[in-house]
Amino acid sequence: MKQGVIILLVWVGWFALAARAQADDADAFGGANIGERLFLETRFAQFFFTNSAGDANAVLTNSDPVMDNTVTIYGPQPGPFAGQSMNCRACHLVEEHEGIGNRTYCDFARRSPVPEIGDGRVTTPRNALTLVDALLPRQVPLFLHHDGQFAAVDDLVVGTLTGRNYGWQPTEYEAAIHHIAHIIRDDDGSGFLAGQYGGSSYAEAFAGLAGIESQYLIPSKNRMNVLVTDTNSPNYVTDEQIVQNIAELMKDYMLTLVFSQDVAGNFDGSPYDAFLIKNGLPQQPDPGETQLQYGRRLLQLLAGLTNPQWVTDPDAGFFVTNAQGQQFQFGTNELAGLEIFLTDQSNLTVATNLQLQGVTTRIAVGNCITCHAPPTFTDSLFHNNGAAQAEYDQIHGAGAFMALAVPSWAERATNYDAYLPPTANHPNALGIFETPPTTNHPAQVDLGLWNVYANPDFPAPQAGLQSVLPQLLSVASPQIGRVTVVGTNLVLSATNVSTDWTYYLITSTNLLSPLANWTVVATNNFAGSGQLYFTNVLTANAPQQFYGLLLGNISPAAALPGTLALFKTPTVRDLVSSEPYLHTGQLDTIEDVLQFYINASAQARAGGIRNGDPQLSGIYLDASAVAPLAAFLRALNESEYVDAPCPCDPQPVPPPQ
């Protein structure tokens, strides 16, 4: 079947990831536990390779300066890995800086610092995304990173360990693979990190042997003997296999990074979740219901909630790690913000009823659920909220982004190095459209998904991107117009179509037949006016036929402009643990973000945002909506999010009532 099919997605339910993941992580010899150790490992970086003289267990006499301090919007903090090299945790922190707040596996920088290797890049292109809930089941394909560069966790891990964030140049991929495998093969288990994970060497851990005495044999899908040195042996494990195993183990670990859920997969860790539970409100979509539909239904249920039961600290929970002293509560202010958040153009009637009941003082359309529908509060897709334009114009002047010259698909395809990001295939590429803007380089700007879509060096996400292009480009479903029978022909016309797209007339004798079993009988016939029409020959005495229209593909040349400045939608759960905000890291507080959307929506309605998301224009807020919306968003903070505590650790005691 063709890509880009418009079909009704069926909700398949939430997996109880939290319960399964916690059990695995509590096992000191489980894959997630080894994956966490690898996540913290600082010897995979190019700096260690250069300064260790080939000794996998060397203690460096000099350190990578990028590790000396943690860069934050509150000023530099002592780096938790000072004296060492880059690791994953440097950009995905948790409890390392409790004095200024815990993290949900992100950092405090506007853009994360990376090792200095002489290529002019000293930070990542974008603000670090939180890893918590990053791998939850979703109704769309998996896309990782702000620009969707990776379509699988394994690819992301390998790409990170061998890439720029770890100090490796595109030309050093093979050297990176060999070095990482060398650390695994020759680690002797004497390091401090190994001591925190049972004292075993990586060879022992990978073989499934736990502890210094190597006395327990633990079956594992990741089990391998990395000590076979004879490359001709059938038991020899290649460097590439070792690195792939690292990726699998780190994936096991990342799957444990979820906000609190009960055994049924319902979120239960925030004041918002406690409010739903206390009032008997549904916590997730029904089977066959999308998150957006669920959010709209939830607003209707709130309208009928005549006697809300409030959440007050500490009757239903308490915050342990919240550095801002927030109370664990959900009251009238939070409810007002939730109603604004859930209100879009389709449910203004409900909003009006709420206003008449005195629950809200005015009708405000947050339109937030169109991109941040509960319970995950993200659609896991890409949108242009105007952040890239705002940053560029702040540097180069109002209107500069609108006037910026961006190459067409044909221009980009014929001169990869001039426009697209560097890769192993194109190590000399300039990546000017993946680089944050600066005063001295007006051609540089980060265009997000534009760098990945239809890029031959990033093949993995292309099928997934093609399948969601109608959503990304806000393409309406075709509408069947006039249907007539002329002689032995069925003649069908349709509106709501674009000549850039391919459309198919499909038919089946069974209306409930799977889409793959329908037959394509005609393709793209446009009248002079641009209206779509199809003709199909009717066969006498044939079984009853059902017809439908299928939205197919669009050419890369036509689609590419629509991907300009699109970035992945983050979750808004636990926002207090992930500032600064937006992919640019330019905003420090939740109130700043809300004011940004007030301004951006007005700008979008005036046609002032280049390739702006249509949903921006549907936001109607003023300053009076900021306080309740901010209160609701803070009510999505977790009661406690710490780094996978061992069950034997002392548990926090609730404050006295």
C-alpha positions in Angstrom: 0.0 0.0 0.0 1.2 3.5 -0.7 2.8 5.8 1.9 0.9 8.7 3.4 -2.4 6.9 3.8 -5.2 8.7 5.5 -6.8 6.1 7.8 -8.4 6.0 11.3 -5.7 5.2 13.8 -6.8 2.7 16.5 -5.8 3.3 20.1 -4.0 0.2 21.4 -3.6 1.1 25.0 -0.7 1.9 27.3 1.9 -0.6 28.3 2.7 -0.7 32.0 6.3 0.2 31.3 6.9 1.5 34.8 6.3 -1.8 36.5 8.3 -3.9 34.1 11.2 -1.4 33.9 11.5 -1.0 37.6 11.8 -4.7 38.1 14.6 -4.9 35.5 16.4 -2.0 36.9 16.3 -3.4 40.5 18.2 -6.4 39.2 21.8 -5.5 39.5 22.7 -7.8 36.6 19.8 -6.9 34.3 20.2 -5.3 30.9 18.9 -1.9 32.1 21.4 -1.8 35.0 24.4 -2.4 32.6 22.8 0.1 30.2 22.8 2.7 33.0 26.5 2.0 33.6 27.2 2.5 29.9 25.2 5.7 29.9 27.5 7.0 32.6 30.7 5.7 31.0 33.2 8.5 30.2 35.9 6.6 28.3 34.1 6.2 25.0 34.9 9.8 24.0 37.5 11.0 21.5 39.3 12.9 24.3 39.9 9.7 26.3 41.1 8.0 23.1 43.6 10.8 22.4 44.9 11.0 26.0 44.9 7.5 27.3 47.8 6.1 25.3 45.8 3.0 24.4 45.2 2.1 28.0 41.5 1.3 28.5 41.9 1.7 32.3 44.0 4.9 32.3 43.4 7.6 34.9 43.7 10.8 32.9 46.2 13.4 34.2 44.3 16.1 32.2 40.6 16.4 31.6 38.4 17.6 28.9 37.6 21.3 29.8 34.0 20.9 28.7 33.5 18.6 31.7 34.9 21.0 34.3 31.6 22.8 34.8 27.9 22.3 34.2 26.6 25.3 32.2 23.3 26.6 33.6 21.2 29.7 33.2 21.9 30.3 36.9 25.6 30.4 36.4 28.3 27.6 36.2 28.2 24.7 38.6 31.0 22.2 39.4 30.8 19.5 36.8 29.9 16.0 38.2 32.3 14.4 35.8 35.2 16.9 36.1 38.5 15.4 35.3 37.0 12.9 32.8 35.6 12.8 29.3 32.1 13.2 27.7 29.3 10.8 28.6 25.6 10.7 28.0 24.8 12.0 31.5 26.6 15.3 31.0 23.7 16.4 28.9 21.0 14.3 30.5 21.3 15.0 34.2 19.0 14.0 37.1 20.1 14.6 40.7 23.6 16.0 40.2 22.7 19.6 41.0 19.9 19.3 43.6 20.5 22.9 44.8 19.1 24.4 41.6 16.7 21.6 40.8 16.5 18.0 39.6 16.4 17.2 35.9 14.3 14.7 33.9 17.4 13.6 31.9 18.1 17.0 30.4 20.5 19.8 31.4 20.4 23.4 32.4 22.0 24.9 29.3 20.4 26.8 26.5 22.4 24.5 24.2 24.6 21.8 25.6 28.4 22.3 25.6 30.3 19.7 23.5 34.1 19.1 23.3 36.2 21.7 21.4 37.8 19.9 18.5 38.6 22.9 16.2 35.5 22.8 14.0 33.9 25.9 15.4 31.1 24.0 17.2 31.1 24.3 21.0 27.5 23.5 21.7 24.8 21.2 20.3 22.5 22.8 17.7 19.5 22.6 20.1 18.4 22.5 23.7 18.6 19.0 25.3 15.3 17.1 25.1 14.2 15.2 28.3 14.6 11.4 28.0 11.8 10.6 30.4 8.8 9.2 28.5 10.8 9.5 25.2 10.1 5.9 24.3 6.5 5.5 25.3 4.2 3.8 22.8 2.7 6.3 20.4 0.2 6.6 17.5 2.9 7.7 15.0 6.3 6.3 14.0 9.2 6.9 16.4 11.3 10.0 15.7 14.2 10.9 17.9 16.0 14.3 18.3 14.4 17.6 17.6 14.8 17.1 13.9 13.8 13.4 13.7 17.2 12.3 12.5 16.9 8.9 14.2 14.1 6.4 13.8 15.4 3.8 16.3 17.1 4.0 19.7 19.9 1.8 18.6 20.8 4.2 15.8 20.7 7.2 18.1 23.0 5.5 20.6 25.6 4.5 18.0 25.3 7.9 16.3 25.9 9.7 19.6 28.8 7.5 20.8 30.6 7.9 17.5 29.5 11.4 16.7 30.2 15.1 17.4 28.9 15.2 20.9 31.6 12.7 22.0 34.2 14.7 20.1 34.5 12.4 17.0 34.7 13.8 13.5 32.6 12.2 10.7 35.9 10.8 9.3 36.6 9.0 12.6 33.7 6.6 12.6 35.7 3.5 12.3 38.3 4.7 14.8 35.4 5.4 17.3 33.9 2.0 16.8 37.3 0.3 17.4 38.0 2.4 20.5 34.6 1.8 22.1 35.0 -1.9 21.6 38.5 -1.7 23.0 37.1 -0.2 26.2 34.7 -3.1 26.6 37.2 -5.8 25.8 40.0 -4.4 28.0 38.2 -2.9 30.9 39.4 -4.5 34.1 36.6 -3.4 36.5 39.0 -1.4 38.7 37.4 2.0 38.0 35.1 3.9 40.3 32.1 3.5 38.0 32.6 -0.3 37.8 32.6 -0.3 41.6 29.1 1.3 41.7 27.8 -1.6 39.5 29.1 -4.7 41.3 32.8 -4.4 40.5 32.7 -6.5 37.4 34.6 -5.8 34.2 32.6 -5.1 31.1 33.7 -8.5 29.7 32.2 -10.2 32.8 29.0 -8.0 32.5 28.6 -8.8 28.8 29.2 -12.5 29.4 26.4 -12.5 32.0 28.9 -13.0 34.9 28.1 -10.8 37.9 30.4 -9.7 40.7 34.1 -9.7 41.1 34.1 -13.5 41.8 32.2 -14.2 38.6 30.0 -16.7 40.3 26.5 -16.1 38.9 25.5 -17.1 35.4 22.7 -14.8 34.2 20.9 -15.5 30.9 20.6 -12.5 28.8 19.7 -11.7 25.2 22.8 -9.4 25.2 25.2 -12.0 26.4 28.5 -12.2 24.5 32.1 -13.2 25.1 34.2 -10.2 24.1 37.5 -11.8 25.2 37.9 -14.1 22.1 40.9 -12.5 20.3 41.1 -14.9 17.3 39.2 -13.2 14.5 38.9 -16.6 12.8 37.1 -18.1 15.7 33.4 -18.7 15.2 32.9 -17.2 18.7 34.7 -14.0 17.8 32.6 -10.9 18.4 33.3 -8.0 16.0 33.8 -4.4 17.2 30.5 -3.5 15.4 28.6 -6.2 17.3 30.0 -4.9 20.6 28.9 -1.4 19.9 25.5 -2.6 18.8 25.2 -4.6 22.0 26.0 -1.4 23.9 23.1 0.3 22.1 20.7 -2.5 23.0 21.7 -2.4 26.7 21.3 1.4 26.8 17.9 1.1 25.1 16.9 -1.3 27.9 17.9 1.4 30.4 16.2 4.2 28.5 12.9 2.2 28.5 12.9 2.5 32.3 12.9 6.3 32.1 9.2 6.9 32.6 7.0 9.1 34.7 5.2 7.2 37.4 2.4 4.9 36.2 0.2 2.3 37.9 -0.1 -1.3 36.8 -2.7 -0.3 34.3 -0.5 2.2 32.6 -2.2 5.3 34.1 0.0 8.2 35.0 -0.3 8.8 38.7 2.6 11.0 39.9 1.5 14.6 39.5 -1.2 16.7 41.1 -3.1 16.7 37.8 -3.1 12.9 37.8 -4.2 12.9 41.5 -7.1 15.2 40.5 -8.3 12.9 37.8 -8.2 9.9 40.2 -9.9 11.8 43.0 -12.8 12.8 40.7 -13.2 9.5 38.9 -12.2 11.0 35.6 -10.7 8.9 32.8 -6.9 9.0 32.8 -6.3 7.7 29.2 -8.1 7.3 25.9 -10.7 4.6 25.4 -10.0 1.9 22.8 -10.3 3.4 19.3 -10.0 7.0 20.7 -7.1 9.3 19.8 -5.4 11.4 22.4 -6.9 14.5 20.9 -10.4 13.0 21.1 -9.8 12.0 24.7 -8.7 15.5 25.6 -11.9 17.0 24.1 -14.0 14.4 25.9 -12.2 15.3 29.2 -13.2 18.9 28.8 -16.8 17.9 28.4 -16.6 15.9 31.6 -15.0 18.8 33.4 -18.0 20.9 32.3 -20.3 18.5 34.1 -18.2 18.3 37.3 -20.5 20.1 39.7 -18.5 19.5 42.9 -14.8 19.1 42.1 -12.7 17.3 44.7 -9.5 19.3 45.1 -6.0 18.0 45.7 -4.3 19.6 48.6 -0.8 19.0 49.9 -0.2 16.5 51.5 -3.5 14.6 51.3 -2.7 13.0 48.0 1.0 13.4 47.6 3.9 15.7 48.3 6.9 17.0 46.4 10.3 15.8 47.5 12.8 17.1 44.9 11.0 20.3 43.8 13.6 23.0 44.2 11.0 25.8 43.8 9.0 24.9 46.9 5.9 24.1 45.0 2.8 22.7 46.8 1.3 19.4 45.7 -2.1 20.8 44.8 -4.8 21.1 42.2 -7.4 23.7 42.9 -9.5 26.3 41.2 -6.6 28.0 39.5 -5.2 24.8 38.1 -8.6 23.7 36.9 -9.1 27.0 35.1 -5.8 26.5 33.4 -6.6 23.0 32.4 -9.9 24.1 30.8 -8.0 26.8 28.8 -5.4 24.2 27.8 -8.1 21.7 26.6 -10.1 24.4 24.7 -9.7 24.5 20.9 -12.0 25.8 18.2 -13.9 22.5 18.1 -15.1 22.8 21.7 -15.9 26.4 22.3 -19.5 25.4 23.2 -18.1 23.5 26.2 -15.9 26.5 27.1 -19.0 28.7 27.0 -20.9 26.4 29.4 -18.0 26.5 31.8 -18.0 30.2 31.7 -21.7 30.3 32.4 -21.2 28.1 35.4 -18.7 30.6 36.8 -15.8 28.2 36.5 -13.9 30.5 34.2 -14.2 34.3 33.9 -13.7 34.4 30.2 -13.4 32.2 27.2 -9.7 31.7 26.3 -8.7 29.3 23.6 -5.3 27.7 24.5 -5.5 25.3 21.6 -2.8 23.4 23.4 -4.2 19.9 23.0 -3.8 20.0 19.2 -0.1 19.4 19.8 0.0 18.5 23.6 -2.9 16.2 24.1 -3.1 14.2 27.3 -2.1 11.9 28.8 1.5 12.0 27.3 1.0 15.7 26.4 2.8 15.4 23.1 1.7 14.3 19.7 5.4 13.2 19.0 5.3 15.0 15.7 6.9 18.2 14.4 5.6 21.8 14.4 6.8 25.3 13.6 5.9 27.5 16.6 8.0 30.4 15.4 10.9 29.9 17.8 13.5 29.6 15.1 12.3 32.8 13.5 12.1 34.6 16.8 15.8 33.8 17.6 17.0 34.7 14.1 15.1 38.0 14.0 16.3 38.9 17.5 19.9 38.7 16.1 19.4 40.0 12.5 16.3 42.2 12.8 12.6 41.9 12.3 11.7 40.3 9.0 15.1 38.8 8.4 13.9 35.2 8.7 11.1 35.9 6.2 13.6 37.1 3.7 16.2 34.4 4.3 17.3 32.6 1.1 16.7 28.9 1.5 17.6 26.5 -1.4 15.0 24.4 -3.2 15.1 20.6 -3.0 16.9 20.5 -6.4 19.5 23.0 -5.3 20.1 21.2 -2.0 20.3 17.8 -3.7 23.0 19.0 -6.2 25.2 20.6 -3.5 24.9 18.6 -0.3 28.1 20.1 1.2 26.9 23.7 0.9 23.7 23.2 2.8 23.2 20.0 4.7 24.8 18.6 8.0 28.1 16.7 7.9 28.0 12.9 7.9 30.3 10.1 7.2 29.3 10.3 3.5 29.8 14.1 3.5 32.4 14.9 6.1 33.0 18.4 4.7 29.4 19.5 4.6 28.9 22.9 6.2 25.6 22.3 8.0 24.7 26.0 7.8 21.0 25.2 8.2 21.6 23.1 11.3 23.6 25.8 13.0 22.3 28.3 15.6 22.3 31.9 14.2 25.1 34.3 15.2 25.7 38.0 14.4 28.7 37.3 12.2 27.0 34.6 10.0 23.6 35.7 8.7 23.4 32.5 6.4 23.4 30.3 9.5 20.1 29.2 11.0 18.6 26.0 12.3 15.8 24.8 10.1 15.1 21.5 12.0 13.3 18.8 10.0 14.3 20.5 6.8 17.8 19.1 7.3 16.5 15.5 7.6 13.5 15.2 5.2 14.5 13.7 1.9 18.2 13.7 3.0 19.8 10.5 1.5 22.3 10.4 4.3 19.4 9.9 6.8 17.5 7.0 5.2 16.0 5.5 8.4 13.3 8.1 9.2 12.2 8.7 5.6 9.4 6.0 5.5 8.0 7.3 8.8 8.2 10.9 7.7 6.4 10.1 4.4 3.6 8.4 6.4 3.0 11.5 8.5 3.5 14.2 5.9 -0.2 14.9 5.5 -0.3 15.8 9.2 3.0 17.8 9.1 1.9 19.8 6.0 -1.7 20.2 7.3 -3.1 18.5 4.2 -6.8 18.1 4.4 -8.4 14.8 3.5 -10.1 14.7 0.0 -13.8 15.1 0.1 -15.9 13.1 -2.3 -18.2 15.4 -4.3 -20.5 14.3 -7.1 -21.0 10.6 -7.9 -22.8 9.6 -11.1 -23.2 6.6 -13.3 -22.7 7.3 -17.0 -23.4 4.2 -19.1 -21.2 1.5 -17.6 -18.9 4.0 -15.9 -18.9 5.2 -12.3 -17.8 8.9 -12.4 -16.6 10.4 -9.1 -15.3 13.9 -8.4 -13.6 15.2 -5.3 -12.6 18.5 -3.7 -10.2 19.5 -1.0 -7.3 18.3 -3.2 -3.9 19.6 -4.2 -2.1 18.9 -7.5 1.1 18.4 -5.5 -0.2 15.1 -4.1 -1.0 11.7 -5.6 -4.5 10.4 -5.0 -5.9 6.9 -5.6 -9.4 5.6 -6.2 -9.7 2.3 -4.2 -12.4 -0.3 -4.2 -13.4 -3.4 -2.3 -16.4 -5.7 -2.0 -16.1 -5.6 1.8 -16.3 -2.3 3.5 -14.6 -3.7 6.6 -11.7 -5.3 4.7 -8.2 -4.2 5.8 -6.9 -1.3 3.7 -4.2 -3.5 2.3 -6.9 -5.6 0.6 -8.5 -2.8 -1.2 -7.7 -2.4 -4.9 -6.4 0.7 -6.6 -8.4 1.2 -9.8 -7.4 4.8 -10.8 -4.7 7.3 -10.0 -4.6 11.2 -10.2 -6.9 12.7 -12.7 -7.2 16.5 -12.3 -9.6 18.6 -14.3 -8.5 21.9 -15.6 -9.8 23.7 -12.5 -7.7 21.4 -10.2 -10.7 19.3 -9.2 -10.0 15.6 -8.9 -12.1 13.2 -10.9 -12.1 9.4 -11.5 -13.9 7.1 -13.8 -14.2 3.3 -13.2 -15.8 0.8 -15.4 -18.7 -1.0 -13.8 -19.0 -4.8 -14.6 -22.5 -6.3 -15.0 -23.5 -8.7 -12.3 -20.4 -7.9 -10.3 -20.6 -8.0 -6.4 -21.5 -4.8 -4.7 -18.5 -2.4 -4.7 -17.4 0.1 -2.1 -15.2 3.0 -3.2 -12.8 5.3 -1.3 -10.2 7.9 -1.9 -6.6 7.4 -0.7 -4.1 10.2 -0.2 -0.7 9.0 -1.5 2.6 10.7 -1.9 4.0 14.1 -2.6 7.2 14.9 -4.4 10.2 15.9 -2.2 10.5 19.2 -4.2 6.9 20.1 -3.3 7.1 18.9 0.3 10.5 20.3 1.4 9.4 24.0 1.9 6.7 22.7 4.3 9.3 21.2 6.6 11.1 24.5 7.2 11.7 25.2 10.9 9.6 22.2 12.1 10.8 20.7 15.4 9.6 17.8 17.5 7.0 18.5 20.1 8.2 17.8 23.7 6.0 16.7 26.5 4.9 19.3 29.0 5.0 16.9 31.9 7.4 18.1 34.7 8.3 21.3 33.0 9.9 22.6 36.2 12.6 20.1 35.7 13.6 21.0 32.1 14.1 24.8 31.8 15.3 26.6 29.7 12.5 26.1 27.2 12.0 25.8 23.4 14.5 24.1 21.1 16.5 27.3 21.2 16.7 27.3 25.0 15.8 31.1 24.9 13.1 31.2 27.5 13.7 30.7 31.2 10.2 30.4 32.8 6.8 28.9 32.0 5.4 32.4 32.0 7.9 33.4 29.4 6.8 30.5 27.2 3.1 31.4 27.5 3.8 35.1 26.6 5.8 33.8 23.7 2.7 31.9 22.4 0.5 34.9 22.9 2.8 37.0 20.7 3.5 34.2 18.2 -0.2 33.5 17.7 -1.0 37.1 16.9 1.9 37.2 14.6 0.7 34.0 12.8 -2.8 35.4 12.3 -1.2 38.4 10.7 0.8 36.2 8.3 4.1 37.1 9.9 5.5 33.6 10.6 7.2 31.9 7.8 5.8 28.4 7.4 4.1 28.8 10.8 2.0 25.9 12.0 -1.8 26.5 11.3 -2.5 25.7 15.0 -0.7 28.8 16.1 -3.4 31.0 14.6 -6.0 29.1 16.7 -4.5 30.3 20.0 -6.5 33.2 21.5 -5.0 34.2 24.8 -4.2 37.4 26.7 -2.3 38.2 29.9 -5.2 37.0 32.1 -4.7 33.4 30.9 -1.0 33.2 31.9 -1.5 32.6 35.7 -4.0 29.8 35.4 -2.2 28.1 32.5 1.1 28.3 34.4 -0.6 26.9 37.5 -1.9 23.9 35.5 1.4 23.3 33.8 3.1 23.2 37.2 0.5 20.7 38.3 1.9 18.3 35.7 5.1 18.1 37.8 6.0 14.8 39.3 5.7 14.3 43.1 9.1 12.8 42.8 11.4 12.0 39.9 14.8 10.6 40.9 17.3 8.3 39.2 15.9 4.8 39.4 16.3 4.2 43.2 17.2 0.7 44.4 14.3 -0.8 46.4 16.7 -1.1 49.4 17.3 2.6 49.5 15.5 4.5 52.3 12.2 5.9 51.0 11.2 9.5 51.6 9.0 10.2 54.6 5.9 12.4 54.0 5.8 15.7 55.9 3.7 15.8 59.1 0.1 16.8 58.5 
